[in-house]
Amino acid sequence: MKENQYEYQGVQFIGKLSSEIYRRGYIYFTKRLLPFGINYIQLLCLISLYIKDNQSQEQITDDLSIDKSSVHRAIRSLIEKEYVVRVRDEHDKRAYRVSLTKKARAIQSQIEEMTKERENLLSEGIDPKEKEIAFKVLNQMTQKANQIYEKEKRKNDEKK
């Protein structure tokens, strides 16, 4: 790997680094998810539901920062595979709430172990304090990216 492959004209592209981590994660999990018959986006939906069950599809979309159509397809497939159920929200008839099934709960520990293993592999050999700093800085950058996104979204909405 070239030392400056994430740099162009003196600018270091952290986004390219994070994108590569994401893509490599996609590949890492793809093989490991075959026995469950799910893909990476479906895994992310399940993890969101493991953290907080009975969410609206919109909440899952916001949580994952993935487009609505991808989340919709993932949820639809998880329903077909009997990992989740989807029912109309009793307070907002336009929305759907998504909940885990017993089948999804039955694989939760395996999913958690798989994700912990990858996180441990990624941070292997990194000083815990450096890992803490990296997490804090990336979290701050994510919050900033979300602010920029929301500002651009408002601008586009005003133009309509």
C-alpha positions as semicolon CSV with decimal commas, in nm:
position;residue;x (nm);y (nm);z (nm)
1;M;0,000;0,000;0,000
2;K;0,134;0,340;-0,097
3;E;0,171;0,577;0,196
4;N;0,003;0,867;0,016
5;Q;-0,277;0,678;-0,165
6;Y;-0,534;0,862;0,048
7;E;-0,391;1,201;-0,034
8;Y;-0,434;1,426;-0,334
9;Q;-0,275;1,767;-0,378
10;G;-0,192;1,785;-0,008
11;V;-0,544;1,692;0,109
12;Q;-0,585;1,375;0,314
13;F;-0,914;1,200;0,232
14;I;-1,046;1,047;0,551
15;G;-1,367;0,964;0,366
16;K;-1,174;0,736;0,134
17;L;-1,028;0,556;0,433
18;S;-1,365;0,509;0,600
19;S;-1,517;0,400;0,269
20;E;-1,251;0,132;0,232
21;I;-1,317;0,005;0,586
22;Y;-1,688;-0,016;0,499
23;R;-1,626;-0,200;0,170
24;R;-1,385;-0,445;0,333
25;G;-1,643;-0,505;0,605
26;Y;-1,900;-0,581;0,339
27;I;-1,669;-0,847;0,193
28;Y;-1,575;-0,983;0,537
29;F;-1,937;-1,031;0,641
30;T;-2,068;-1,156;0,307
31;K;-1,901;-1,496;0,347
32;R;-1,990;-1,526;0,714
33;L;-2,356;-1,442;0,655
34;L;-2,416;-1,715;0,396
35;P;-2,538;-1,970;0,655
36;F;-2,805;-1,722;0,766
37;G;-2,912;-1,634;0,411
38;I;-2,873;-1,261;0,469
39;N;-2,657;-0,987;0,322
40;Y;-2,466;-0,697;0,475
41;I;-2,748;-0,441;0,458
42;Q;-2,985;-0,692;0,617
43;L;-2,723;-0,751;0,888
44;L;-2,711;-0,378;0,959
45;C;-3,093;-0,370;0,986
46;L;-3,086;-0,661;1,231
47;I;-2,818;-0,494;1,442
48;S;-3,025;-0,175;1,454
49;L;-3,319;-0,384;1,575
50;Y;-3,103;-0,574;1,826
51;I;-3,013;-0,236;1,974
52;K;-3,375;-0,113;1,972
53;D;-3,652;-0,347;1,866
54;N;-3,990;-0,236;1,725
55;Q;-3,864;0,061;1,525
56;S;-4,025;0,229;1,228
57;Q;-3,858;0,171;0,893
58;E;-3,782;0,542;0,888
59;Q;-3,597;0,514;1,220
60;I;-3,389;0,226;1,084
61;T;-3,312;0,427;0,770
62;D;-3,203;0,725;0,979
63;D;-3,002;0,504;1,217
64;L;-2,810;0,340;0,933
65;S;-2,782;0,646;0,706
66;I;-2,877;0,424;0,412
67;D;-3,129;0,518;0,146
68;K;-3,494;0,426;0,205
69;S;-3,519;0,190;-0,090
70;S;-3,223;-0,021;0,028
71;V;-3,367;-0,047;0,377
72;H;-3,710;-0,128;0,235
73;R;-3,565;-0,411;0,022
74;A;-3,363;-0,542;0,316
75;I;-3,665;-0,542;0,547
76;R;-3,883;-0,708;0,282
77;S;-3,624;-0,985;0,243
78;L;-3,588;-1,024;0,621
79;I;-3,968;-1,064;0,640
80;E;-3,958;-1,334;0,370
81;K;-3,683;-1,514;0,564
82;E;-3,888;-1,478;0,885
83;Y;-3,627;-1,273;1,075
84;V;-3,861;-0,977;1,123
85;V;-4,227;-0,886;1,111
86;R;-4,368;-0,554;0,994
87;V;-4,697;-0,408;1,111
88;R;-4,867;-0,072;1,060
89;D;-4,792;0,180;1,332
90;E;-5,108;0,220;1,538
91;H;-5,040;0,593;1,588
92;D;-4,932;0,671;1,230
93;K;-5,110;0,456;0,973
94;R;-4,861;0,564;0,703
95;A;-4,568;0,412;0,891
96;Y;-4,463;0,055;0,958
97;R;-4,299;-0,081;1,271
98;V;-4,044;-0,358;1,238
99;S;-3,982;-0,616;1,510
100;L;-3,752;-0,912;1,551
101;T;-3,886;-1,269;1,547
102;K;-3,771;-1,565;1,755
103;K;-3,564;-1,675;1,456
104;A;-3,371;-1,344;1,461
105;R;-3,326;-1,364;1,838
106;A;-3,193;-1,719;1,799
107;I;-2,897;-1,594;1,589
108;Q;-2,832;-1,275;1,786
109;S;-2,538;-1,412;1,985
110;Q;-2,371;-1,542;1,667
111;I;-2,420;-1,203;1,497
112;E;-2,282;-1,020;1,799
113;E;-1,981;-1,252;1,814
114;M;-1,915;-1,200;1,442
115;T;-1,926;-0,821;1,472
116;K;-1,709;-0,817;1,785
117;E;-1,455;-1,039;1,611
118;R;-1,428;-0,796;1,319
119;E;-1,392;-0,496;1,549
120;N;-1,119;-0,677;1,742
121;L;-0,938;-0,767;1,419
122;L;-0,957;-0,405;1,299
123;S;-0,814;-0,267;1,620
124;E;-0,559;-0,542;1,684
125;G;-0,225;-0,388;1,778
126;I;-0,372;-0,042;1,828
127;D;-0,321;0,114;2,169
128;P;-0,657;0,139;2,355
129;K;-0,607;0,515;2,405
130;E;-0,545;0,563;2,032
131;K;-0,855;0,358;1,955
132;E;-1,056;0,578;2,192
133;I;-0,922;0,893;2,024
134;A;-0,995;0,753;1,676
135;F;-1,350;0,667;1,778
136;K;-1,404;1,013;1,928
137;V;-1,267;1,193;1,621
138;L;-1,462;0,977;1,375
139;N;-1,777;1,031;1,580
140;Q;-1,723;1,408;1,564
141;M;-1,667;1,390;1,189
142;T;-1,982;1,182;1,148
143;Q;-2,182;1,441;1,340
144;K;-2,036;1,713;1,117
145;A;-2,118;1,511;0,804
146;N;-2,477;1,474;0,930
147;Q;-2,502;1,850;0,987
148;I;-2,378;1,917;0,635
149;Y;-2,621;1,660;0,496
150;E;-2,918;1,814;0,679
151;K;-2,819;2,164;0,565
152;E;-2,798;2,048;0,201
153;K;-3,128;1,864;0,236
154;R;-3,300;2,179;0,366
155;K;-3,151;2,381;0,078
156;N;-3,283;2,130;-0,176
157;D;-3,627;2,123;-0,008
158;E;-3,647;2,504;-0,025
159;K;-3,575;2,497;-0,399
160;K;-3,874;2,270;-0,463
